[in-house]
Amino acid sequence: MIIGVPKESYPGDRRVALVPAVLPVLIKAGFEVHIQSGAGIEAGYTDSLYSDKGAKIVPDRAAVFAAADIVAQVLCYGANDITGKQDVPLYRRDQILVGFLRPFGEQQVVQEVASAGVTAFSVELMPRTTRAQSMDALSSMATVAGYKAVLIAADSHPRIFPMLTTAAGTVTPARVFVIGCGVAGLQALATARRLGAVISAYDVRPAAKEQVQSLGGRFVELPIEAKDAQDARGYATAQGEDFYRRQRELLGKVVQESDVVITTAVIPGKKAPVLVTEEMVKGMALGSVIVDLAAERGGNCDITEPGKTVVKHGVTIVGTVNLADGVPYHASMMYARNITSFLTHLIKDQKLNLNLEDEIVRETLLTRGGEIVNARIREFFKLPAVAP
């Protein structure tokens, strides 16, 4: 079977779905790999590095799609809402598509992918289990985004992060507060601590307290309790507006005492909850920074402008989306390892192993035979269940 890797077409995205280091594993498993010329160059991987590892370099995007049995991308149509639609005419019926597809986005877009007849696997839907851990691309990209968020904050803030004792006196450390202690939030805490900041965090899930403390941070506890704070997959669940209103009231003091606030709270399939209001921003010190990792979902700060960095009330609010692209070399390496693990699990003896009793296959399979077949996504879009 041929795996095709086109150059990422989302504006500014420098990542690539496979890197040279994983090619020996795929070739040993019986795959042939076709890479679009220049696909990895912006991530630091030249065509010669790919060809040295056994890949075939093809001249353009159309040639990749024409030859490939499996197309591996980072942002497929759906996750790439700007240029992704241009790939749809290149799809072939029963071609396998693997990548980020934003399955909880617009039903019409997911249906367009389905109608093209491709068998699409959405990496966002990977179950959070031990078996699937090596395939969890969402966590990999969240790790990179959490790290990058702190570097952006440190670069934007007028203060030095660590405490310094100098001949000119002592410099006090910056205070970094993280809201949401998933993968991105914990990586942000760890990175801020390595840079010498004093760190604290809040999460609706009580289980996050131990994780924050293990990183040397203070866990902010509020006198309110979330109902069913997390789902079976480990994600935070949506709460009622009364809960969020009370939460904002209690978080206000902590936010206003912080030099940097990094927000990461997202609910799969829903708009991000507003946790930082404009009034809270007004109370922050001049030069403070908010990095809103939920910007793509509307933002946790109600004055975040998705895709932009703005200064309001003397506070810099970073709404940059796709932060993982900011470290393309290692983001690509981690993603490639996730995809390689998934493909070697999915393809057995050069055939698609469509065993729907396997949770990994069943949960990630999004479209097949012209239909949206994922039960979770059909329920989300209020579509009738598919016949077994």
N, C-alpha and C positions, 0 to 999 in steps of 0.2 A: 504494500500500500504506500501511496505517496502522501507525505505531509507537506503542505504548502504554507509558506510564511510570507505574507505580503508586508510591505512597509506600512506602518501605522499612518492613517490619513487624518486623524483628528488634529486640528491645527495646534502645532507646538508640541505634540506628544513625541518624545524621543525614545520611547521604549521599543522593544522588539519581543515577539512572543517566544522565540527560542534563541539560545546563545550557543556558541561553538562547543562549550564544555559538555553539553548534554547530548550532542549528536552521536558519539560512540555508543551510548546506551540505546538510543533509538535505532541506530543502524544494526546493532547486534540483535535487537528484537525483530528485525526484518523490514524495517521501514526504509523508504527512500525519502530524502528531504530536499525540497526545492525552496530556495530563498530568493526573494526578489532582490535584485542588485541594489545595494545601498540601504537595505532594510535595517541593518544594525549599526550603521556608521555613526549616527548621533549618540548612540549609547556606548560607543567605544569598541564596536566589533566590526572589523573590516570584512569585505567579501573574501579576501585571501584566508582569513582565519576560518571562515566557514568552509571554503573549498578544501583547505588542509585537513579538515575533520570529516570530509566525505560528502559535503552538501553539493548540490548542483545549483549554480547561480543562473537565474533566469532574468530576462531583460525587463519585464514589466509586470504590472499587476494582473492584467488579463491572462498572461501566460501561467501565472501561479494558480489562478482559479480554474483555468482550463485543464490543467494536468492533475490537480490535487484531488485525492479521495477524501482527505481531511484538511480543512483549512484552520490553522491555529492563529488567532489574533489576540491582542490585548483588548482593544475596544472594538467590538463588532457593532453592526447597525443596532441601534437601541441605546447602547452605552455611548456610542458616537452619534449624537443627534445633529451633527453639523454636516459631515461629509459621508457618513456611513451608508446612506441610502444609495449612493453611487455603486455600491457593491452588489445590490440585489439583482440586477440584470446578469451578473457574472455567476450567480449561484446555479448549481445543477441539481436536479432532483436526486435525492438520496445522498447527496454530498454531506459529509459530516462537518459541522461548524462548532468550534470550541472557543470560548472566550467570555468576556463580560458582555452581557446582553441587556442589562437593566430590565429584568422580567416584570418588576412591579411598576414599570413606567407607563407608557401609553399602550392601551390594548390594540389600537390600530397598528402600531409599529410592530408589536409582537406577532400580530396576525399577518403582517406583510412578510415577515421572516418565515412563518409557517406556510403561507400560501406559495412560497417559492419552492416548497417541497424538500427543504433541507432537514436533516436530522441535527437539531441544534442542542448543544449542552451548555447550560449557563453556569459558570463557575461561582456566581454569587450564591447559588442554591446548594453548594456543597455542605453536607451535614457536618456538624461540629462534633465528630466522634474521633476516637483514637485511630481507627482504621483510615479515616480520611484526612488526618492531620497533615500528612506530607503533600496533600493536594489542595490545601486551603489557601487559594490565591487571595481571597478577601483579607485574610489575616496578614498575609505577606505584605500586601499593599498598605494596609493599615499601619503596620510596623514602620514602613518607610515614611508614611505621611506623618505619624506622630513624631518621629525624629526630625523631619524637615520643618515641622511647625515650630519647634523650639528654636531651630537655627534662624528661621525667619524672624521670630520674636526677638531673639538676642540681637540680630542685625538692625531691627527697627527701633529698639528701645534705647534711650539716651544713657542708660546706666550700665555699668559692668555687672555681670551676673555673680561672680564669686566674691567672697569677702577677701579684701586685700589689706595687709598691713604694710604701709609704705612710709618713707621719710616725710611724705606730705600728709600723713595721717591715715586713719583706717577708713576703708571703703566698705560700707555695709552691703550684705548680699541682697540680690533681687528676690522678690517674693513671687513665686509662680503658682497659680491656682488652676487646677485642671478639673473640668466638669465632665464626668463620664469616664469610667475606668474600664473600658474595653481594651482591646489590643492597642489601638492608637493612643488612648489616654495613658495607659501604663508605660508605653514607650516614650511618650512625651515627658512623663514624670522622671523616668530613668535618665533621659538625656539632660533634662534641666538640672537634675541632681549632679550628674557628671560635670556640668558646667559650673557647679558651685552655688546654685540657687537654693533658697529655702522653699521646699515644696509642700503643697497640701492639695487635697482632692476631695471631691464629693461624687457619690453615685447613689441611685435609688436602691441598688441591690446591697443589702448588708454584707454579703459575702465578699464584696470588694474591699472591705476594711482591712482584712489581713494582707491582701495583695499590696495595698498602698503602704501599709506599715513596713512590709518586707523590703520596700524600696527606700525606706528612711523618711517617708512622708507622714504628714498628719492627716488623718481622715476626719473630715468635717461631718459631724453628726447633727441632723436637724430633728426637732421634736415633732416630726410627722412621719407617718408610715405609709409606704406605697402598697397598694393592693395587688397581689400577685406580681411582684416586681420584675420577674423574668419568666420567659417562656421555656418550653422544653429544650429549645436549642441554645439556651443561655443568653439570649438577647433580652434587653430591657423591654418591657411592655408599655404601651401607651396608657397614660393615666387621665383622669378627668380634669377639666379646666380648673375646678376648685383646688385640686392638689397642686397644679402648676402655679396658680396664683399665690398660694401659701408658700410654696417652695421659693418663688421669686422674692417674696417679702423677707424670708429668712436668709437667703443667699446674698441679699443686697449688701450687707455689712462686710462680708468676706470679699466679695468682688471689689468693693470700693477700697479695701485695704491692700489689694494686690497690685503689683506692678505689671504683671502679665497674666492674662486669663486665656486658657485654651479650652474651647468647648468641642465636644465630640459626640454629643447625644443625638442618636438617630434611632428611629423606629422603622423597621423594614416595611416598605409599602405605604408609609405615611409621611406627611410633612413633619419636618423636625420641630420639636417643641421649643417655644420661646422661653429661654431661661434668663437672659440678660436683657433688661429693658433699657430704653433710652435714658430714663431717670437714673438708673444704676450707672450708666456710662458717664453721665454728667457729674456724678459724685467721685469718679476716679481721678487720680492725680494727672496733671498735664504730662504728656509723654508716655502714658500707659499704653499697652498694646493688647488687643484681643485678636486671637487667631481662631477663626470659626471654621472648624473642620466639617461642620454640617451645612456649609454654604450651599452646596449643590442641591440639598433638600429644602432650601428656604432659609436655613440659618437658625442657630440658637440665640443669636442676638437680633433684636427686631430692627436694627438699622444696618445690618450686614447687606452689602450689595454683592450678590454672587458674581464671581469672576473678577472682582475689583478690590483694590486696596484704597480705602478712603480715610480721611481724618475728620472726625466730628467731635466737637466739644474738647478739642485738644488730645483726643485719644485716637490712635491708629487702629483701624478695624480691617483685618485682612480676611477677605472672602475668596481667596484664590481656590479654585477647584482643581482636582487632579494633582494634588501635591506630590504623589508618588513619582510623577514624571520629573520632579526636581532632582532625583538621584537616579538617572536612567540606567547606569551601569549595573548597580546592585538590584534595583527594582526588576530589571529584565532577568538578571540571574536567578532571583528568587522565584519569579513568575515562571520561568522556563523549567525550573525543577518541579514546581507544582504541576505544570502541564505534562511534563514527561511522566511523572508518577501516575497521573490520571490516564494518559493515553496507553501506557503499558498495562494498566488495569482494565481499560475498556476494550482493547483489541487483543484477541487471543488467536494465534495461528492465522494471522492476516484476515481475521473476520471480526465484525462488530459483535461484541458479546453483550447483547441487549437483554440481560437477565434482570427483569424488573423485580425479582425477589431480593436483589442486591440493593441495599439502601443508597449506596453511592450513585449507582446508575439511575435508579428510579427518581431520586430527588433532583438530580441535575438535568435529566432529560426534559427539554422544554417543548420542542416541536418535532413532529414526525409525520410523514405522509400527508402533508398539507394541513395538519391540525395542531392546535396548542394541546399538548397531551399531559402536561404537568398538573396533577390534581390540586396542588396548593395554589398555583397560578389561576387555574380555572375557577377555583372557589373565590379567589381574590377579585376576579373580574365578573363574578356572579354568572359564570357559564355553567350549563348542565354538566354533570359528571360524564366522563367518557366511559363507554361500555368496555368491560374487561377485554 
